[in-house]
Amino acid sequence: MLRRLLLYLSQAGWARRWVTGWGTARAFARRFVAGETLDDALTATHALNRKGLLVSLDFLGESVHEAKDTELVVSTYRGLIQRIANEEAQASISLKLTHLGLDIGEDLCMANLRHILGDAKAHAIPVTIDMESSEYTERTLRIYRTLRDEYDFSNVGTVIQAYLRRTPDDMRELAAEGAHIRLCKGAYLEPETVALPIKADVDQQYVDVMDAYLKTPGSAYLCIATHDERIIQHAEALLQRDTQLIQRSEFQMLYGIRAARQDALAAAGYPVRVYVPFGDAWYPYFMRRLAERPANLWFFVKNFFGG
Ligand SMILES: Cc1cc2nc3c(=O)[nH]c(=O)nc-3n(C[C@H](O)[C@H](O)[C@H](O)COP(=O)(O)OP(=O)(O)OC[C@H]3O[C@@H](n4cnc5c(N)ncnc54)[C@H](O)[C@@H]3O)c2cc1C
């Protein structure tokens, strides 16, 4: 119930104006966001790299409705790629299709993507297309496959959400294609017709599709994106039973969440990548993080009323 309310608020313009106008919210969001500038993003990346952690950098933003606004997004990502290459940072990038104009048109979005992916490929930097709400699932998978197969971008991957009812079928097909997939639980407000409503069922589906994906022979690569200790331990046991799988997988977690566990997994020899968001459009990302964990919300509310 609380999760659904927070996810509703993450999309509400009036709530965004109210929360972002408040300095304490900005300060609290910094727990999950590296900062607003490219310098902030690279500083966080180098600090994580020094600890043996890989990074995926996300320039925050989504739901862009003016074509000219996507120009800044493209130029920021191109600048980011240049900085990653020049500074030899161990970082990939993550992006959202609605940030690059998918709501305006698929052609514009595709043209923007090709600029970014071209630069990234020239520097051997991997790019992951984040998955947004289910309204975009079909188009995201189509665009991902077009970039991979028709434009030959071997550096592109995408995301699958374990809560979607369609996920076992998608994962089966993507494994057979040798896709580079990040598996997460899913962070959006979805109807029961589309997504499993019970958390225990989502967790079970995550484990089931992860196991099947990793057991598929071939080159498919899986990013195990979760903070769920039970799933992490299950994955570790799987990787220990078949250490070849360590070459075909990595753990991923979000910046500011379970940092000690990130370090411990890296120390145990697993590749671990931290998803590091930056930029000033932090509101929806921040609200999704509050929705995931009520304790975050209580801390936030206490500060709000405490002054
Ligand atoms: C690298 C990465 C990329 C992602 N990309 C996408 C994407 O493209 N599309 C998408 O829909 N979702 C994405 N997500 C978010 C994901 O779908 C989940 O909403 C989020 O990861 C929480 O689920 P969980 O697997 O950690 O499990 P949960 O069951 O939610 O959490 C397990 C435990 O992790 C800790 N935890 C989880 N969330 C938080 C939090 N916010 N604050 C503090 N502790 C927390 C708590 O200890 C909790 O008990 C991504 C997640 C990661 C890690």
The ligand as an SDF file (V2000), in Angstrom:
LIG
                    3D

 53 58  0  0  0  0  0  0  0  0999 V2000
   22.1480   -2.1900  -10.3750 C   0  0  0  0  0  0  0  0  0  0  0  0
   20.6620   -2.0480  -10.3500 C   0  0  0  0  0  0  0  0  0  0  0  0
   20.0240   -1.5660  -11.4720 C   0  0  0  0  0  0  0  0  0  0  0  0
   18.6230   -1.4760  -11.4960 C   0  0  0  0  0  0  0  0  0  0  0  0
   17.9940   -1.1070  -12.6670 N   0  0  0  0  0  0  0  0  0  0  0  0
   16.6320   -1.1580  -12.6890 C   0  0  0  0  0  0  0  0  0  0  0  0
   15.9270   -0.9670  -13.9130 C   0  0  0  0  0  0  0  0  0  0  0  0
   16.5040   -0.7420  -14.9950 O   0  0  0  0  0  0  0  0  0  0  0  0
   14.5710   -1.0300  -13.8890 N   0  0  0  0  0  0  0  0  0  0  0  0
   13.8680   -1.2880  -12.7270 C   0  0  0  0  0  0  0  0  0  0  0  0
   12.6370   -1.3820  -12.7650 O   0  0  0  0  0  0  0  0  0  0  0  0
   14.5280   -1.4440  -11.5520 N   0  0  0  0  0  0  0  0  0  0  0  0
   15.8720   -1.3960  -11.5090 C   0  0  0  0  0  0  0  0  0  0  0  0
   16.5180   -1.6080  -10.3110 N   0  0  0  0  0  0  0  0  0  0  0  0
   15.7550   -1.5940   -9.0380 C   0  0  0  0  0  0  0  0  0  0  0  0
   15.1810   -2.9580   -8.6970 C   0  0  0  0  0  0  0  0  0  0  0  0
   14.1640   -3.2880   -9.6110 O   0  0  0  0  0  0  0  0  0  0  0  0
   14.6160   -2.9880   -7.2640 C   0  0  0  0  0  0  0  0  0  0  0  0
   13.5880   -2.0700   -7.1550 O   0  0  0  0  0  0  0  0  0  0  0  0
   15.6460   -2.6980   -6.1840 C   0  0  0  0  0  0  0  0  0  0  0  0
   16.8860   -3.2460   -6.4920 O   0  0  0  0  0  0  0  0  0  0  0  0
   15.1930   -3.2910   -4.8450 C   0  0  0  0  0  0  0  0  0  0  0  0
   15.0420   -4.6840   -4.9570 O   0  0  0  0  0  0  0  0  0  0  0  0
   16.0580   -5.7320   -4.3050 P   0  0  0  0  0  0  0  0  0  0  0  0
   16.3530   -6.7410   -5.3520 O   0  0  0  0  0  0  0  0  0  0  0  0
   17.2240   -5.0660   -3.7430 O   0  0  0  0  0  0  0  0  0  0  0  0
   15.1860   -6.5040   -3.2350 O   0  0  0  0  0  0  0  0  0  0  0  0
   14.3100   -6.0140   -2.0170 P   0  0  0  0  0  0  0  0  0  0  0  0
   13.5770   -7.2190   -1.5660 O   0  0  0  0  0  0  0  0  0  0  0  0
   13.5370   -4.7880   -2.3470 O   0  0  0  0  0  0  0  0  0  0  0  0
   15.3750   -5.6070   -0.9320 O   0  0  0  0  0  0  0  0  0  0  0  0
   16.2020   -6.5700   -0.3060 C   0  0  0  0  0  0  0  0  0  0  0  0
   17.0060   -5.8660    0.7780 C   0  0  0  0  0  0  0  0  0  0  0  0
   17.8880   -4.9270    0.1800 O   0  0  0  0  0  0  0  0  0  0  0  0
   17.9550   -3.7390    0.9410 C   0  0  0  0  0  0  0  0  0  0  0  0
   17.3680   -2.6300    0.1500 N   0  0  0  0  0  0  0  0  0  0  0  0
   16.6670   -2.7350   -0.9900 C   0  0  0  0  0  0  0  0  0  0  0  0
   16.3140   -1.5130   -1.4490 N   0  0  0  0  0  0  0  0  0  0  0  0
   16.7990   -0.6370   -0.5620 C   0  0  0  0  0  0  0  0  0  0  0  0
   16.7390    0.7740   -0.4610 C   0  0  0  0  0  0  0  0  0  0  0  0
   16.1330    1.5260   -1.3870 N   0  0  0  0  0  0  0  0  0  0  0  0
   17.3440    1.3640    0.5980 N   0  0  0  0  0  0  0  0  0  0  0  0
   17.9680    0.6270    1.5330 C   0  0  0  0  0  0  0  0  0  0  0  0
   18.0480   -0.7200    1.4940 N   0  0  0  0  0  0  0  0  0  0  0  0
   17.4660   -1.3400    0.4660 C   0  0  0  0  0  0  0  0  0  0  0  0
   17.1760   -4.0020    2.1880 C   0  0  0  0  0  0  0  0  0  0  0  0
   18.0490   -4.5530    3.1430 O   0  0  0  0  0  0  0  0  0  0  0  0
   16.1730   -5.0460    1.7450 C   0  0  0  0  0  0  0  0  0  0  0  0
   15.6940   -5.8270    2.8090 O   0  0  0  0  0  0  0  0  0  0  0  0
   17.8910   -1.7790  -10.3050 C   0  0  0  0  0  0  0  0  0  0  0  0
   18.5520   -2.2650   -9.1820 C   0  0  0  0  0  0  0  0  0  0  0  0
   19.9170   -2.4250   -9.1870 C   0  0  0  0  0  0  0  0  0  0  0  0
   20.5790   -2.9920   -7.9830 C   0  0  0  0  0  0  0  0  0  0  0  0
  1  2  1  0
  2  3  1  0
  2 52  2  0
  3  4  2  0
  4  5  1  0
  4 50  1  0
  5  6  2  0
  6  7  1  0
  6 13  1  0
  7  8  2  0
  7  9  1  0
  9 10  1  0
 10 11  2  0
 10 12  1  0
 12 13  2  0
 13 14  1  0
 14 15  1  0
 14 50  1  0
 15 16  1  0
 16 17  1  0
 16 18  1  0
 18 19  1  0
 18 20  1  0
 20 21  1  0
 20 22  1  0
 22 23  1  0
 23 24  1  0
 24 25  2  0
 24 26  1  0
 24 27  1  0
 27 28  1  0
 28 29  2  0
 28 30  1  0
 28 31  1  0
 31 32  1  0
 32 33  1  0
 33 34  1  0
 33 48  1  0
 34 35  1  0
 35 36  1  0
 35 46  1  0
 36 37  1  0
 36 45  1  0
 37 38  2  0
 38 39  1  0
 39 40  1  0
 39 45  2  0
 40 41  1  0
 40 42  2  0
 42 43  1  0
 43 44  2  0
 44 45  1  0
 46 47  1  0
 46 48  1  0
 48 49  1  0
 50 51  2  0
 51 52  1  0
 52 53  1  0
M  END
$$$$
